[in-house]
Amino acid sequence: MDRYTRYPRAILWLVREGEITIGGEEPESRPSFRARVDSFYLSKAPVTNEQYGAYAPDFERSPLSPGDRDPAVGLSYRDARGYCDWYARVSRKPMRLPTEIEWEYACRSGAATRYFWGADPAAAEDYVWDRRNSASHVRAPEDKRPNPFGLLGMLGTVWEWTGSLFRPYPAEPGDGRDDPGARGPRVLRGGSFRLDREQLSCSLRRGADPAIPIEDAGFRVARGFRG
């Protein structure tokens, strides 16, 4: 039996249940709506090159993100989902991508402001890799402070694939979960190192073709609290 402990793996962080107002700050995230989120696990940082390479040994690292602990980028939704399916098999646990509601809940970490640290973009320097400070490369999220839930790189750094279909709001809490065969664009969250901090927000979202790799996109792994 292949043992998952032999592979480099993401640290999963418990995100406890709660309620949240989703969206409302960006044109694509209106109207805002309330949602209840069950407890779930989310990787503390985006999956790294070293972790993704255990699943795909022939993966060619982007010159924008070459280090072992740098987030793996240049990935499609299908690439991200493939990793989750593989990790579920070797760990014998139901790994998946987070839904976009779970993602925003984890990003906000209890905040109702534009950013999880408040409303002032000047404070982003402590938390975010963006156009101002990244020198046009992906940077390791561990070199910045975590959000109040202990998660790193939730804004800036890399766009992150979710399991949700890109649809008008309001969305359903489980939209896209365990449904890789559903057709349509998938939601990316968080922005990337190529955006200015004034463009970032906890509600920032975009849709993309699930089959097309995106140069500045990576992902996190999620798992339900009870499976």
C-alpha positions as CSV (number, residue, x, y, z in Angstrom):
1,M,0.0,0.0,0.0
2,D,1.4,3.4,-1.0
3,R,1.8,5.5,2.2
4,Y,1.1,9.2,1.9
5,T,3.6,9.9,4.7
6,R,6.4,9.3,2.3
7,Y,5.4,12.3,0.2
8,P,5.9,16.0,0.9
9,R,2.4,17.2,1.9
10,A,0.5,20.3,2.7
11,I,-0.3,21.2,6.3
12,L,-4.1,21.2,6.7
13,W,-5.5,23.9,9.0
14,L,-8.9,23.5,10.8
15,V,-11.2,26.4,9.8
16,R,-14.1,26.4,12.3
17,E,-17.7,26.8,11.3
18,G,-19.5,30.1,11.2
19,E,-21.6,32.5,9.1
20,I,-20.4,35.1,6.7
21,T,-21.6,37.8,4.3
22,I,-20.1,36.8,0.9
23,G,-19.1,39.4,-1.8
24,G,-20.4,42.9,-2.3
25,E,-17.1,44.7,-3.0
26,E,-16.5,43.9,-6.7
27,P,-18.9,44.0,-9.6
28,E,-18.6,40.2,-10.1
29,S,-19.4,39.5,-6.5
30,R,-22.7,41.3,-6.2
31,P,-25.2,41.1,-4.7
32,S,-23.8,40.1,-1.4
33,F,-25.5,37.3,0.5
34,R,-25.3,35.4,3.8
35,A,-23.9,31.9,4.0
36,R,-23.3,29.3,6.7
37,V,-20.1,27.4,6.5
38,D,-19.4,24.1,8.2
39,S,-16.0,23.4,9.7
40,F,-13.4,22.2,7.2
41,Y,-9.7,21.8,6.7
42,L,-7.7,24.0,4.3
43,S,-4.0,23.8,3.5
44,K,-2.2,26.6,5.3
45,A,-0.6,27.8,2.1
46,P,-0.9,27.0,-1.7
47,V,0.5,23.6,-2.8
48,T,4.2,24.0,-3.4
49,N,6.4,22.8,-6.3
50,E,7.8,20.1,-4.1
51,Q,4.4,18.9,-3.1
52,Y,2.9,19.0,-6.6
53,G,6.0,17.2,-8.0
54,A,5.3,14.2,-5.9
55,Y,2.0,13.8,-7.9
56,A,3.4,14.8,-11.3
57,P,7.2,14.0,-11.4
58,D,7.5,15.5,-14.9
59,F,6.0,18.8,-13.9
60,E,8.1,21.7,-15.2
61,R,8.3,24.4,-12.7
62,S,7.6,27.9,-13.9
63,P,10.6,30.3,-14.1
64,L,8.4,32.7,-12.2
65,S,8.3,30.2,-9.3
66,P,11.3,27.9,-9.3
67,G,11.9,27.1,-5.6
68,D,10.8,24.0,-3.7
69,R,8.6,25.9,-1.3
70,D,7.3,28.3,-3.9
71,P,3.7,27.8,-4.9
72,A,3.2,25.6,-8.0
73,V,1.8,27.7,-10.8
74,G,0.9,27.4,-14.5
75,L,-1.9,25.0,-13.5
76,S,-5.4,24.4,-14.8
77,Y,-8.4,23.5,-12.7
78,R,-8.0,19.9,-14.0
79,D,-4.4,19.9,-12.8
80,A,-5.5,21.0,-9.4
81,R,-8.3,18.6,-9.2
82,G,-6.0,15.8,-10.4
83,Y,-3.7,16.4,-7.5
84,C,-6.6,16.4,-5.0
85,D,-7.8,13.1,-6.4
86,W,-4.3,11.6,-6.2
87,Y,-3.8,12.9,-2.7
88,A,-7.2,11.4,-1.7
89,R,-6.1,8.0,-2.9
90,V,-2.7,7.9,-1.2
91,S,-4.0,9.4,2.1
92,R,-7.3,7.5,2.0
93,K,-9.1,10.8,3.0
94,P,-11.5,12.8,0.9
95,M,-9.3,15.6,-0.4
96,R,-10.8,18.3,-2.7
97,L,-10.6,21.9,-3.8
98,P,-12.4,24.4,-1.5
99,T,-15.7,25.9,-2.7
100,E,-15.5,29.6,-3.3
101,I,-17.7,30.3,-0.2
102,E,-15.3,28.3,1.9
103,W,-12.4,30.1,0.4
104,E,-13.8,33.6,1.1
105,Y,-14.8,32.5,4.6
106,A,-11.2,31.4,5.3
107,C,-9.8,34.5,3.7
108,R,-11.9,37.0,5.7
109,S,-11.2,35.1,8.9
110,G,-14.0,37.0,10.6
111,A,-13.4,40.4,9.0
112,A,-16.2,42.3,7.2
113,T,-13.8,44.8,5.6
114,R,-12.2,44.8,2.1
115,Y,-9.1,43.1,3.4
116,F,-8.8,40.7,6.3
117,W,-6.6,43.2,8.1
118,G,-9.0,46.1,7.6
119,A,-9.7,48.7,4.9
120,D,-6.2,50.3,4.5
121,P,-4.2,49.0,1.5
122,A,-1.0,50.4,3.1
123,A,-1.1,47.7,5.7
124,A,-0.8,45.0,2.9
125,E,3.0,45.0,3.1
126,D,2.9,42.7,6.1
127,Y,0.6,40.2,4.5
128,V,0.7,40.3,0.7
129,W,3.0,39.7,-2.3
130,D,1.8,42.0,-5.0
131,R,3.0,44.1,-7.9
132,R,4.8,46.5,-5.6
133,N,7.0,44.1,-3.7
134,S,7.2,40.8,-5.7
135,A,9.7,41.9,-8.4
136,S,7.3,40.2,-10.9
137,H,7.9,36.7,-9.4
138,V,6.0,34.4,-7.1
139,R,7.3,34.6,-3.6
140,A,7.0,32.1,-0.7
141,P,3.9,33.0,1.4
142,E,5.8,31.9,4.6
143,D,7.7,35.2,4.3
144,K,4.6,37.2,5.1
145,R,2.3,37.2,8.1
146,P,-0.8,34.9,8.2
147,N,-4.3,36.1,8.4
148,P,-6.2,35.7,11.8
149,F,-7.1,32.1,10.9
150,G,-3.4,31.3,10.5
151,L,-3.5,31.0,6.7
152,L,-0.7,32.3,4.5
153,G,-0.9,34.0,1.1
154,M,-4.7,34.3,0.9
155,L,-4.5,37.6,-1.0
156,G,-1.9,38.3,-3.7
157,T,0.8,35.6,-4.3
158,V,-1.2,33.4,-6.7
159,W,-4.7,33.0,-8.0
160,E,-6.3,29.9,-6.4
161,W,-8.6,27.5,-8.1
162,T,-11.8,26.5,-6.3
163,G,-14.2,23.8,-7.0
164,S,-17.0,26.2,-7.7
165,L,-18.6,27.0,-11.1
166,F,-18.4,30.7,-12.0
167,R,-22.1,31.8,-11.7
168,P,-23.9,35.0,-10.7
169,Y,-24.5,35.5,-7.0
170,P,-26.0,34.3,-4.8
171,A,-24.2,31.0,-4.9
172,E,-25.0,27.8,-3.1
173,P,-22.6,26.7,-0.3
174,G,-21.7,23.4,-1.9
175,D,-21.5,24.6,-5.5
176,G,-18.9,22.6,-7.4
177,R,-18.0,20.3,-4.6
178,D,-17.2,16.8,-5.7
179,D,-18.6,17.6,-9.2
180,P,-15.5,17.7,-11.5
181,G,-17.7,16.7,-14.5
182,A,-19.9,19.8,-14.3
183,R,-19.4,22.1,-17.3
184,G,-18.5,25.7,-17.3
185,P,-15.8,28.1,-16.1
186,R,-14.5,27.6,-12.6
187,V,-13.8,30.3,-10.0
188,L,-10.4,31.6,-9.1
189,R,-9.9,33.6,-5.9
190,G,-7.3,35.8,-4.2
191,G,-5.6,37.7,-7.0
192,S,-1.8,37.3,-7.6
193,F,1.6,38.9,-7.4
194,R,0.7,40.8,-10.7
195,L,-2.1,42.9,-9.2
196,D,-1.8,46.1,-7.2
197,R,-3.0,45.8,-3.6
198,E,-5.8,48.3,-4.3
199,Q,-7.2,45.7,-6.8
200,L,-7.2,42.9,-4.2
201,S,-10.1,42.1,-1.9
202,C,-11.5,39.2,0.0
203,S,-14.4,39.0,-2.5
204,L,-12.3,39.3,-5.7
205,R,-13.2,36.5,-8.1
206,R,-12.9,35.5,-11.8
207,G,-13.9,32.6,-14.0
208,A,-11.6,30.6,-16.3
209,D,-11.8,27.6,-18.6
210,P,-11.0,24.6,-16.4
211,A,-8.8,23.0,-19.1
212,I,-6.5,26.0,-19.6
213,P,-3.4,26.4,-17.4
214,I,-2.9,29.9,-16.0
215,E,0.6,31.3,-15.6
216,D,-0.1,32.8,-12.1
217,A,-2.6,30.3,-10.7
218,G,-2.2,27.6,-8.1
219,F,-4.4,26.0,-5.5
220,R,-5.0,24.8,-2.0
221,V,-6.3,21.5,-0.7
222,A,-9.5,21.2,1.4
223,R,-11.2,18.4,3.3
224,G,-14.5,18.3,5.2
225,F,-14.3,18.1,9.0
226,R,-16.3,15.0,9.0
227,G,-15.2,13.6,5.7
